[in-house]
Amino acid sequence: MAKKTGLFDLETNFAFYGAYHSNPINIFIHILFVWPLVFTSLMFLYFTPSIYDLSEIGLVGHHGLLLVNFGFLFTLVYALFYMCLDIKAGSLAALLCFACWVGASFVSSGLGYSLAWKVVLAAQLFCWTGQFLGHGVFEKRAPALLDNLTQAFLMAPFFVILELLEKAFGYEPYSGFHAKVKAKVAKDIKEWQEKKQKKSI
């Protein structure tokens, strides 16, 4: 199997994100808060302009519930990206993405815009605050998004999935994956610590 490069290089991407999330408590905080951020983002995106109403082709019975809008496109891009990274774990992540999209559509449709955006704002503030505290108090390193915004936002949900699959089932995308990632993470953290020491001198 040919090694993927660039944005689709799972090993490099996972190591990059892992270098900012090596503390167990910080990892646990992200496991708790990352997917709620995805869900509530999709709640807000539910109210973006619709390109197509899926009820018109009989996929749903309630008119206007599942819409092809920015929320759907957001979900599709993430789902395809994760499947390109790793077909097994990526398929699970893609399924979760679409489950979040459907669930967020139901919730937002029921709440209406005036209440939904308040729920989204409260949840986003709570989850982001928790993650920044995780970095500041436990990781003692700034979040990955400050160094690579796109990579951090794309990898965060998938990082959580892979962490859970590894811990629960010992899963790895291919043999030796976690050992290689661990070595890259250790190297990155060592370089960061050395730079930090030089700045403090």
ChimeraX attribute file (.defattr): number of C-alpha atoms within 10 A of each C-alpha:
attribute: neighborCount
match mode: 1-to-1
recipient: residues
	/A:1	3
	/A:2	4
	/A:3	8
	/A:4	13
	/A:5	11
	/A:6	8
	/A:7	15
	/A:8	16
	/A:9	14
	/A:10	22
	/A:11	19
	/A:12	18
	/A:13	20
	/A:14	23
	/A:15	22
	/A:16	21
	/A:17	21
	/A:18	24
	/A:19	23
	/A:20	22
	/A:21	25
	/A:22	17
	/A:23	15
	/A:24	12
	/A:25	15
	/A:26	23
	/A:27	22
	/A:28	16
	/A:29	17
	/A:30	24
	/A:31	19
	/A:32	15
	/A:33	21
	/A:34	20
	/A:35	20
	/A:36	18
	/A:37	19
	/A:38	20
	/A:39	24
	/A:40	25
	/A:41	21
	/A:42	26
	/A:43	28
	/A:44	21
	/A:45	21
	/A:46	28
	/A:47	19
	/A:48	14
	/A:49	12
	/A:50	15
	/A:51	11
	/A:52	13
	/A:53	17
	/A:54	17
	/A:55	15
	/A:56	12
	/A:57	9
	/A:58	10
	/A:59	10
	/A:60	13
	/A:61	12
	/A:62	11
	/A:63	12
	/A:64	16
	/A:65	19
	/A:66	25
	/A:67	22
	/A:68	17
	/A:69	18
	/A:70	18
	/A:71	24
	/A:72	22
	/A:73	12
	/A:74	16
	/A:75	22
	/A:76	16
	/A:77	13
	/A:78	21
	/A:79	21
	/A:80	15
	/A:81	20
	/A:82	25
	/A:83	17
	/A:84	17
	/A:85	20
	/A:86	19
	/A:87	15
	/A:88	15
	/A:89	19
	/A:90	22
	/A:91	17
	/A:92	16
	/A:93	25
	/A:94	23
	/A:95	14
	/A:96	18
	/A:97	25
	/A:98	17
	/A:99	14
	/A:100	21
	/A:101	27
	/A:102	20
	/A:103	17
	/A:104	24
	/A:105	25
	/A:106	15
	/A:107	16
	/A:108	24
	/A:109	17
	/A:110	12
	/A:111	14
	/A:112	11
	/A:113	15
	/A:114	9
	/A:115	11
	/A:116	21
	/A:117	19
	/A:118	12
	/A:119	16
	/A:120	20
	/A:121	14
	/A:122	12
	/A:123	18
	/A:124	20
	/A:125	11
	/A:126	13
	/A:127	20
	/A:128	15
	/A:129	13
	/A:130	17
	/A:131	21
	/A:132	19
	/A:133	15
	/A:134	24
	/A:135	23
	/A:136	14
	/A:137	12
	/A:138	16
	/A:139	20
	/A:140	15
	/A:141	18
	/A:142	14
	/A:143	20
	/A:144	20
	/A:145	14
	/A:146	9
	/A:147	10
	/A:148	12
	/A:149	11
	/A:150	12
	/A:151	16
	/A:152	20
	/A:153	15
	/A:154	16
	/A:155	20
	/A:156	20
	/A:157	23
	/A:158	25
	/A:159	24
	/A:160	20
	/A:161	17
	/A:162	19
	/A:163	17
	/A:164	15
	/A:165	14
	/A:166	14
	/A:167	9
	/A:168	9
	/A:169	8
	/A:170	11
	/A:171	17
	/A:172	17
	/A:173	17
	/A:174	8
	/A:175	9
	/A:176	9
	/A:177	14
	/A:178	18
	/A:179	11
	/A:180	13
	/A:181	20
	/A:182	17
	/A:183	11
	/A:184	19
	/A:185	22
	/A:186	15
	/A:187	14
	/A:188	17
	/A:189	17
	/A:190	13
	/A:191	12
	/A:192	14
	/A:193	13
	/A:194	12
	/A:195	11
	/A:196	11
	/A:197	10
	/A:198	9
	/A:199	8
	/A:200	7
	/A:201	5
